Amino acid sequence: MIRAYVVDDEPLALRRLVRLLDETKRVEVIGSTTDPQQALAEIPRLQPEVLFLDIQMPELTGFDLLARLASQPLVVFTTAYDEYALRAFEVNSIDYLLKPIEEAKLERALAKLERITGGQAPRPPIATLLEQVQAALKRRQEPERIASRIGERVHFLDLEHITHFFAENKLTFAATVEKNWVIDRTITELEQRLDPARFVRVHRSTLVNLAFVDELYPWFGGKMILRLKTPKKTEITVARERLKDLKERLGL
């Protein structure tokens, strides 16, 4: 049995992965948490052989957490995003699992893990991966403007004037007070590229400029509604799994 610790800030994703690991009968989950700060305290004490680690978490990313550990266990990264150098993951980590995690992919990761713990394969250099990711993040710069193409004409939108981005009918729009502009980016691509201190994803199809947030209030069925500071008082539904992150960004 491989001793594992699981970190994911989404409770549903955490419970699902713990269940999948338990069902394999090959892994003993000795600890799990949605709080990376708690993980920092528990991992050195519990000494797991492998860490199943989410990348995008508030306060600390998965990379930040690893960098703060004096002794790093073997790592399987779990992520809903593929913006980082996944080829580097293949070389320098045990594996990476894209959410929602599939049983076949988990089986592949466990097989690779067992070869390493059994001495049949070398231990990957996690420190090298962290260096590569940090260098990539330094190279990535947030754009000041977003382009909207209309035929052969290109209109440039200042980010500070964009209230939110949203996806609809297989198109992505940048919303301003005046109108909505079609842009050639997905919501996920925008989330990866834009400063998370300025733009926050509140729904799988919506990314909001925090400068335009006017009000947050409860709605039917446990939902929350975000109202923007626009002439139309635009209202946006906040997904439950995104609410914690939004509140933290708003200082609530």
ZIRADA-V228599 format. One record per backbone hydrogen bond with DSSP energy under -1.0 kcal/mol. CO is the residue of the C=O (numbers start at 1). NH is the residue of the N-H. E is the energy in kcal/mol with one decimal. If there is no record, write none. Layout:
{{CO,NH,E} {CO,NH,E}}
This chain:
{{2,28,-3.0} {3,49,-1.9} {3,50,-1.7} {4,30,-2.4} {5,52,-2.8} {6,33,-1.9} {7,54,-2.1} {10,14,-2.5} {11,15,-2.7} {12,16,-2.2} {13,17,-2.2} {14,18,-2.5} {15,19,-2.3} {16,20,-2.5} {17,21,-2.5} {18,22,-2.5} {19,23,-2.3} {22,25,-1.2} {26,2,-2.4} {28,4,-2.9} {31,6,-1.9} {33,8,-1.9} {35,39,-2.0} {36,40,-2.0} {37,41,-1.2} {38,42,-2.2} {39,43,-2.7} {42,46,-2.9} {43,47,-2.5} {49,74,-1.9} {50,5,-1.9} {51,76,-2.7} {52,7,-2.9} {53,78,-3.0} {55,62,-2.4} {58,60,-2.8} {61,65,-2.3} {62,66,-2.2} {63,67,-2.3} {64,68,-1.0} {66,69,-1.3} {74,51,-3.0} {75,94,-1.6} {76,53,-2.4} {77,97,-3.2} {78,55,-1.1} {79,99,-2.6} {84,86,-1.8} {85,89,-1.3} {86,90,-2.0} {87,91,-1.2} {88,92,-3.1} {89,93,-2.0} {95,77,-2.2} {97,79,-2.4} {102,106,-2.2} {103,107,-2.5} {104,108,-1.8} {105,109,-2.0} {106,110,-2.5} {107,111,-2.3} {108,112,-2.0} {109,113,-2.3} {110,114,-2.6} {111,115,-1.6} {112,116,-1.6} {113,117,-2.7} {114,118,-1.7} {115,120,-2.2} {115,121,-1.3} {116,119,-1.3} {124,126,-1.3} {125,129,-1.4} {126,130,-2.4} {127,131,-1.9} {128,132,-2.2} {129,133,-2.5} {130,134,-2.5} {131,135,-2.1} {132,136,-2.0} {133,137,-2.5} {134,138,-1.8} {135,139,-1.5} {136,140,-1.4} {144,159,-2.1} {146,157,-3.0} {148,155,-3.3} {150,153,-2.0} {153,150,-3.2} {155,148,-3.0} {157,146,-2.4} {158,161,-1.7} {159,162,-1.5} {163,209,-2.5} {164,175,-3.2} {165,207,-2.6} {166,173,-3.2} {168,171,-1.5} {171,168,-2.9} {172,183,-2.5} {173,166,-2.1} {174,181,-2.7} {175,163,-2.6} {175,164,-1.0} {179,176,-2.4} {181,174,-3.0} {183,185,-1.0} {186,190,-2.2} {187,191,-2.5} {188,192,-2.0} {189,193,-1.6} {190,194,-2.8} {195,198,-1.9} {195,199,-2.6} {198,210,-2.9} {200,208,-3.1} {202,239,-3.0} {203,206,-1.6} {205,167,-2.2} {206,202,-1.4} {206,203,-1.4} {207,165,-3.2} {208,200,-2.3} {209,212,-2.1} {210,213,-1.4} {212,229,-3.4} {215,227,-3.2} {217,225,-3.3} {220,223,-1.3} {223,219,-3.3} {224,238,-2.7} {225,217,-2.4} {226,236,-2.9} {227,214,-2.9} {227,215,-1.8} {228,230,-1.9} {230,233,-1.9} {234,228,-2.9} {236,226,-3.3} {239,242,-1.6} {242,246,-2.2} {243,247,-2.7} {244,248,-1.9} {245,249,-2.2} {246,250,-1.8} {247,252,-3.3}}
